[in-house]
């Protein structure tokens, strides 16, 4: 008798357990899955800074565009500003051919900047299209890097003024208008989570790549895709990263009236301004009555340039 009662109780326990599992476990699993998805969505863009150097030109190719410029004082200063103002948890410099200049060696030896070198492939083709120019190689490589790691990509001539922390939760991708009237988006500054849909769309658009078109895929394509998929990207106004605009690059050196207090960074348009940038010295920056000198003093503080002046004197 006791055996039948015992078996009946076991049956009831099993039956009730099955009912509980049927009615409650799927909901719990669904809630857990939703929570995991929500947590992933809520994660900010990772605080990782990426620069790219040493994407060489194809020496045998007749160029439509300018050749690369040597790593100089302005690049040292943009790296230092990124370290101080963005305070990244990781700082990567991706290269195919490592630079060999005075200022590159100063940058590598600077314990404050303290970056990690990451060897890359040479981007020679994409979707069976040949890639010849260093800028186009970098355009492609930055997408691959951000899709893999996420973080903040900066061109080596982008000077950061303040923290990007307020931007890191805005969207999976944050970019800025380079020309808002024409819907052109700049790719010299990109903030993104890894494996995001918007940068993947830009990358896949290289299936129609034409190496004779300078900025088609770096600026025009992102602008068009942002119009088609506005939910995948936040595009900031021009003053966030891209003022003065490239057509007004002379304002960096020939005037001192530009108000950059609302800017997070400024693209210095090295292809237009290198003749000026390469001649900068600590004295010129400390005493200069022009916009870029004021920008550099704001980004890094006067003491930086007094220390740098002493360093250069000691090395001479």
C-alpha positions as CSV (number, residue, x, y, z in Angstrom):
1,X,0.0,0.0,0.0
2,X,2.7,2.4,1.0
3,X,4.5,1.7,-2.3
4,X,1.4,2.9,-4.4
5,X,1.1,6.0,-2.3
6,X,4.8,6.7,-2.7
7,X,4.6,6.2,-6.4
8,X,1.5,8.5,-6.6
9,X,3.4,11.3,-4.8
10,X,6.3,10.9,-7.1
11,X,4.0,11.1,-10.1
12,X,2.4,14.3,-8.7
13,X,5.8,15.9,-8.1
14,X,6.9,15.0,-11.6
15,X,3.6,16.2,-13.1
16,X,3.7,19.6,-11.2
17,X,7.3,20.1,-12.1
18,X,6.5,19.5,-15.8
19,X,3.6,22.0,-15.5
20,X,5.9,24.6,-13.9
21,X,8.6,24.1,-16.5
22,X,6.1,24.4,-19.3
23,X,4.4,27.6,-18.1
24,X,7.3,29.4,-16.5
25,X,10.7,28.3,-17.9
26,X,10.1,29.6,-21.5
27,X,9.1,33.0,-20.1
28,X,12.2,33.1,-17.9
29,X,14.4,32.1,-20.8
30,X,12.8,34.7,-23.0
31,X,13.3,37.4,-20.3
32,X,16.9,36.4,-19.8
33,X,17.5,36.5,-23.6
34,X,15.9,39.9,-23.8
35,X,17.9,41.1,-20.8
36,X,21.2,39.9,-22.5
37,X,20.2,41.7,-25.7
38,X,19.2,44.8,-23.8
39,X,22.5,44.8,-22.0
40,X,24.4,44.5,-25.2
41,X,22.5,47.4,-26.8
42,X,23.1,49.5,-23.7
43,X,26.9,48.9,-23.8
44,X,28.6,52.1,-24.8
45,X,31.1,52.3,-27.6
46,X,34.4,51.0,-26.2
47,X,37.0,53.5,-25.1
48,X,39.7,52.3,-27.5
49,X,41.6,54.8,-29.7
50,X,42.8,53.7,-33.1
51,X,45.2,55.5,-35.4
52,X,46.6,54.2,-38.7
53,X,50.1,54.9,-40.1
54,X,52.4,53.5,-42.7
55,X,49.8,52.5,-45.3
56,X,52.2,53.1,-48.2
57,X,51.5,54.2,-51.7
58,X,52.1,51.9,-54.6
59,X,55.3,53.4,-55.9
60,X,54.8,52.1,-59.5
61,X,51.4,53.6,-59.8
62,X,50.7,57.0,-61.4
63,X,48.9,58.9,-58.7
64,X,45.8,60.9,-59.0
65,X,46.3,62.2,-55.5
66,X,48.9,63.5,-53.1
67,X,51.5,61.1,-51.6
68,X,51.8,60.5,-47.9
69,X,53.5,63.0,-45.7
70,X,56.2,62.1,-43.1
71,X,55.1,61.6,-39.5
72,X,55.8,65.0,-38.0
73,X,55.3,67.2,-34.9
74,X,51.6,67.7,-35.5
75,X,51.1,63.9,-35.4
76,X,53.0,63.7,-32.1
77,X,50.7,66.4,-30.8
78,X,47.5,64.8,-32.0
79,X,48.5,61.4,-30.4
80,X,49.3,63.2,-27.1
81,X,46.0,65.1,-27.2
82,X,44.1,61.9,-27.8
83,X,45.7,60.2,-24.8
84,X,45.1,63.2,-22.5
85,X,41.6,64.2,-23.6
86,X,40.0,60.9,-24.5
87,X,41.7,58.9,-21.7
88,X,41.3,55.6,-23.6
89,X,41.5,52.2,-21.9
90,X,43.5,51.0,-24.9
91,X,45.4,52.9,-27.5
92,X,46.3,51.1,-30.8
93,X,48.4,52.4,-33.7
94,X,48.0,50.1,-36.7
95,X,50.7,50.1,-39.3
96,X,51.9,48.2,-42.3
97,X,55.3,50.0,-42.7
98,X,56.5,51.6,-39.5
99,X,57.5,55.3,-39.9
100,X,61.1,56.2,-39.4
101,X,61.2,59.9,-38.5
102,X,62.4,62.0,-35.5
103,X,58.9,62.7,-34.4
104,X,57.8,59.1,-34.7
105,X,60.6,58.1,-32.4
106,X,59.7,60.8,-29.9
107,X,56.1,59.5,-30.0
108,X,57.1,55.9,-29.4
109,X,59.3,56.9,-26.5
110,X,56.7,59.1,-24.8
111,X,55.6,57.1,-21.8
112,X,52.4,59.2,-21.4
113,X,51.1,58.3,-24.9
114,X,52.0,54.7,-24.3
115,X,50.4,53.1,-27.4
116,X,50.4,49.5,-28.6
117,X,51.7,48.8,-32.2
118,X,49.5,46.5,-34.3
119,X,50.9,45.2,-37.6
120,X,48.3,45.1,-40.4
121,X,48.2,43.7,-43.9
122,X,48.8,45.9,-46.9
123,X,45.4,46.6,-48.4
124,X,46.1,45.9,-52.0
125,X,42.5,45.0,-53.1
126,X,39.0,44.9,-52.0
127,X,36.3,42.8,-53.7
128,X,38.8,42.1,-56.5
129,X,39.3,45.9,-57.1
130,X,43.0,47.1,-56.9
131,X,43.8,49.7,-54.2
132,X,46.8,51.9,-54.8
133,X,46.7,55.0,-52.6
134,X,47.5,55.1,-48.9
135,X,44.4,57.1,-48.1
136,X,42.2,54.5,-49.7
137,X,44.0,51.7,-48.0
138,X,43.4,53.5,-44.7
139,X,39.7,54.1,-45.5
140,X,39.2,50.4,-45.9
141,X,41.4,49.4,-43.0
142,X,39.6,51.7,-40.5
143,X,36.4,49.9,-41.3
144,X,37.9,46.5,-40.7
145,X,39.5,47.6,-37.4
146,X,36.3,49.1,-36.1
147,X,34.2,46.1,-37.1
148,X,36.6,43.9,-35.2
149,X,37.3,45.9,-32.1
150,X,35.0,48.9,-32.0
151,X,36.2,52.2,-30.5
152,X,37.3,55.6,-31.8
153,X,39.1,55.9,-35.1
154,X,41.0,59.2,-35.7
155,X,43.0,60.3,-38.6
156,X,46.5,61.3,-37.6
157,X,45.8,65.0,-38.3
158,X,42.7,65.1,-36.0
159,X,43.3,67.2,-32.9
160,X,41.0,66.4,-29.9
161,X,40.0,69.1,-27.5
162,X,37.9,67.3,-24.9
163,X,36.4,63.9,-23.8
164,X,34.1,62.0,-26.1
165,X,32.3,60.3,-23.2
166,X,29.0,62.1,-23.9
167,X,29.0,60.6,-27.4
168,X,29.6,57.0,-26.5
169,X,26.0,56.0,-25.8
170,X,24.3,57.9,-28.7
171,X,24.2,55.1,-31.2
172,X,26.1,52.0,-32.5
173,X,27.9,54.5,-34.8
174,X,28.6,58.2,-34.4
175,X,30.1,60.3,-37.2
176,X,30.0,64.0,-38.2
177,X,28.9,66.0,-41.2
178,X,31.8,67.3,-43.3
179,X,29.4,69.2,-45.5
180,X,25.9,69.3,-44.1
181,X,24.3,71.0,-47.2
182,X,25.4,68.2,-49.5
183,X,24.9,65.4,-46.9
184,X,28.6,64.5,-46.9
185,X,29.8,62.7,-43.8
186,X,33.5,62.6,-42.8
187,X,35.3,59.4,-42.0
188,X,38.3,61.0,-40.3
189,X,36.5,60.5,-37.0
190,X,34.4,57.5,-36.4
191,X,33.0,56.2,-33.1
192,X,31.5,52.7,-33.3
193,X,30.7,49.5,-31.6
194,X,32.1,46.4,-33.1
195,X,30.2,44.3,-35.7
196,X,27.7,47.0,-36.4
197,X,25.4,47.1,-39.4
198,X,26.2,50.6,-40.6
199,X,29.9,50.2,-41.1
200,X,29.3,46.8,-42.6
201,X,27.1,48.5,-45.2
202,X,29.9,51.0,-46.0
203,X,32.4,48.2,-46.3
204,X,30.1,46.2,-48.6
205,X,29.6,49.2,-50.8
206,X,33.3,48.8,-51.9
207,X,32.0,46.2,-54.3
208,X,31.7,49.2,-56.7
209,X,35.0,50.8,-55.7
210,X,36.8,53.0,-58.3
211,X,40.3,54.0,-57.3
212,X,40.1,57.1,-59.4
213,X,37.4,58.6,-57.2
214,X,39.0,60.4,-54.3
215,X,36.4,60.4,-51.6
216,X,33.4,58.5,-53.0
217,X,33.5,55.7,-50.4
218,X,34.9,57.6,-47.5
219,X,32.4,60.5,-47.5
220,X,29.7,60.3,-50.2
221,X,28.7,56.7,-49.5
222,X,28.3,57.1,-45.7
223,X,26.2,60.2,-46.4
224,X,23.8,58.3,-48.7
225,X,23.6,55.3,-46.3
226,X,22.8,57.6,-43.4
227,X,19.8,58.9,-45.3
228,X,18.7,55.3,-46.0
229,X,19.3,53.9,-42.5
230,X,19.1,56.8,-40.1
231,X,18.3,54.5,-37.2
232,X,21.8,53.0,-37.5
233,X,24.0,56.1,-37.0
234,X,24.0,59.5,-35.3
235,X,25.5,62.2,-37.5
236,X,26.7,65.2,-35.5
237,X,26.8,68.8,-37.0
238,X,29.9,70.0,-38.7
239,X,31.3,71.9,-35.7
240,X,31.7,68.6,-33.8
241,X,34.8,67.5,-35.9
242,X,35.1,69.3,-39.2
243,X,35.3,73.0,-38.8
244,X,37.0,74.9,-40.2
245,X,36.0,73.1,-43.3
246,X,38.6,71.9,-45.9
247,X,37.8,74.8,-48.2
248,X,38.6,77.2,-45.4
249,X,41.8,75.5,-44.1
250,X,43.7,78.8,-44.4
251,X,41.8,79.9,-41.3
252,X,44.0,77.7,-39.2
253,X,47.0,79.9,-39.9
254,X,45.8,83.2,-41.5
255,X,43.3,84.3,-38.9
256,X,42.5,84.0,-35.2
257,X,38.8,84.4,-35.1
258,X,37.5,80.8,-35.2
259,X,35.4,79.8,-32.1
260,X,36.0,76.1,-31.5
261,X,34.5,76.0,-27.9
262,X,31.7,73.7,-29.1
263,X,34.0,71.3,-31.0
264,X,35.1,67.9,-29.8
265,X,37.9,67.8,-32.3
266,X,39.1,69.4,-35.5
267,X,40.4,67.8,-38.6
268,X,43.4,69.8,-39.7
269,X,43.3,68.8,-43.4
270,X,46.9,67.8,-43.7
271,X,46.8,67.5,-47.5
272,X,46.1,71.2,-47.7
273,X,48.0,72.5,-44.6
274,X,51.1,70.3,-44.4
275,X,53.4,73.2,-45.6
276,X,52.3,75.0,-42.4
277,X,52.0,72.0,-40.1
278,X,55.5,70.7,-40.9
279,X,57.0,74.1,-39.8
280,X,55.4,74.3,-36.4
281,X,57.7,74.6,-33.4
282,X,57.0,75.0,-29.6
283,X,57.9,78.7,-29.9
284,X,55.5,79.3,-32.8
285,X,52.7,77.5,-30.9
286,X,53.3,79.3,-27.7
287,X,53.5,82.8,-29.3
288,X,51.4,82.3,-32.4
289,X,48.4,84.7,-32.9
290,X,46.4,82.3,-35.2
291,X,43.7,79.7,-34.7
292,X,45.7,76.5,-34.8
293,X,48.2,77.8,-32.2
294,X,45.3,78.7,-29.9
295,X,43.8,75.2,-30.6
296,X,47.0,73.5,-29.6
297,X,47.4,75.5,-26.4
298,X,43.8,74.7,-25.5
299,X,44.1,71.0,-26.3
300,X,47.4,70.4,-24.5
301,X,48.2,73.4,-22.3
302,X,51.1,75.8,-22.4
303,X,53.3,73.7,-20.1
304,X,53.4,71.0,-22.8
305,X,55.2,73.3,-25.2
306,X,57.6,74.6,-22.6
307,X,58.6,71.0,-21.8
308,X,58.8,70.1,-25.5
309,X,61.0,73.2,-26.2
310,X,63.4,72.0,-23.4
311,X,63.4,68.5,-24.8
312,X,64.3,69.7,-28.3
313,X,67.0,72.0,-26.9
314,X,68.5,69.1,-24.9
315,X,68.6,66.9,-28.0
316,X,70.2,69.5,-30.3
